Amino acid sequence: MSVFASQQAAEKALKALCLFKLKEFPKGHSIIYLAQKLKAPKEMLSGIRDLNPEYLSTRYPDMAVGVPAELYDDDIAVRHFKTAEKVVKWVKTQIRE
């Protein structure tokens, strides 16, 4: 659940920034596309690339190579949480400017 929530937090924050800055609501769930569109800092992109596919594997168990709960451990969950946290913090700075 934590990994899915991390992906969702990053996605929703980036979509909010698209609405705020670009006045458009992008369709789809690619946080890579959103981050690139918004010119997110390059140092965030590695974590975003790592988190991006989690939308499918955590939401649709038949897409995963196993039971989603068995695919993740604490290290993976923490890594994804930190990525989402960085994305949300960056989005907040962009909205304040």
C-alpha positions as CSV (number, residue, x, y, z in Angstrom):
1,M,0.0,0.0,0.0
2,S,2.8,2.4,0.8
3,V,4.4,2.1,-2.7
4,F,1.0,2.7,-4.4
5,A,0.4,5.7,-2.1
6,S,3.9,7.1,-3.0
7,Q,3.3,6.8,-6.7
8,Q,-0.1,8.5,-6.3
9,A,1.3,11.3,-4.2
10,A,3.9,12.1,-6.8
11,E,1.4,11.8,-9.7
12,K,-1.2,14.0,-8.1
13,A,1.4,16.6,-7.1
14,L,2.8,16.8,-10.6
15,K,-0.7,17.0,-12.1
16,A,-1.6,19.8,-9.7
17,L,1.5,21.7,-10.9
18,C,0.5,21.1,-14.5
19,L,-2.9,22.7,-13.7
20,F,-1.3,25.6,-11.8
21,K,1.6,26.4,-14.2
22,L,0.5,25.1,-17.6
23,K,-3.3,25.5,-17.2
24,E,-3.8,21.9,-18.5
25,F,-4.7,18.6,-17.0
26,P,-2.6,15.8,-18.6
27,K,-4.2,12.4,-19.0
28,G,-2.4,9.2,-18.1
29,H,-0.3,8.2,-15.2
30,S,3.3,8.6,-16.4
31,I,5.1,10.6,-13.8
32,I,8.2,10.6,-16.0
33,Y,6.2,12.4,-18.7
34,L,4.8,14.9,-16.1
35,A,8.2,15.6,-14.6
36,Q,9.8,16.2,-18.0
37,K,6.9,18.4,-19.1
38,L,7.4,20.5,-15.9
39,K,11.2,20.5,-16.3
40,A,11.7,18.9,-12.9
41,P,15.3,18.9,-11.6
42,K,17.5,16.1,-13.2
43,E,18.5,14.8,-9.7
44,M,14.8,13.8,-9.1
45,L,14.4,12.0,-12.4
46,S,16.2,8.7,-11.4
47,G,13.8,8.2,-8.5
48,I,10.8,9.2,-10.6
49,R,11.9,6.6,-13.3
50,D,12.1,4.0,-10.5
51,L,8.7,4.9,-9.1
52,N,6.8,5.3,-12.4
53,P,6.0,1.6,-13.1
54,E,4.6,1.1,-9.7
55,Y,1.3,2.5,-10.8
56,L,0.5,-0.7,-12.7
57,S,2.1,-3.3,-10.5
58,T,0.5,-2.1,-7.3
59,R,-2.9,-1.3,-8.7
60,Y,-3.4,-4.3,-11.0
61,P,-2.2,-7.5,-9.4
62,D,-2.5,-9.4,-12.7
63,M,0.1,-7.0,-14.2
64,A,2.6,-7.8,-11.4
65,V,5.0,-10.8,-11.6
66,G,3.7,-11.9,-8.2
67,V,1.5,-10.9,-5.3
68,P,2.1,-7.1,-4.9
69,A,2.6,-7.4,-1.1
70,E,5.4,-9.9,-1.7
71,L,7.2,-7.8,-4.3
72,Y,8.2,-5.1,-1.9
73,D,10.2,-4.8,1.3
74,D,10.9,-1.9,3.7
75,D,13.9,-0.6,1.7
76,I,11.9,-0.4,-1.5
77,A,9.0,1.3,0.3
78,V,11.2,3.8,2.0
79,R,13.0,4.6,-1.3
80,H,9.7,5.3,-3.1
81,F,8.4,7.3,-0.2
82,K,11.5,9.5,-0.3
83,T,11.1,10.0,-4.0
84,A,7.4,11.1,-3.5
85,E,8.4,13.3,-0.7
86,K,11.0,15.1,-2.9
87,V,8.5,15.5,-5.7
88,V,5.9,17.0,-3.3
89,K,8.4,19.4,-1.8
90,W,9.6,20.5,-5.2
91,V,6.0,21.1,-6.4
92,K,5.3,23.2,-3.3
93,T,8.3,25.4,-4.1
94,Q,7.1,25.8,-7.7
95,I,3.6,26.8,-6.5
96,R,5.0,29.4,-4.1
97,E,7.1,31.1,-6.8
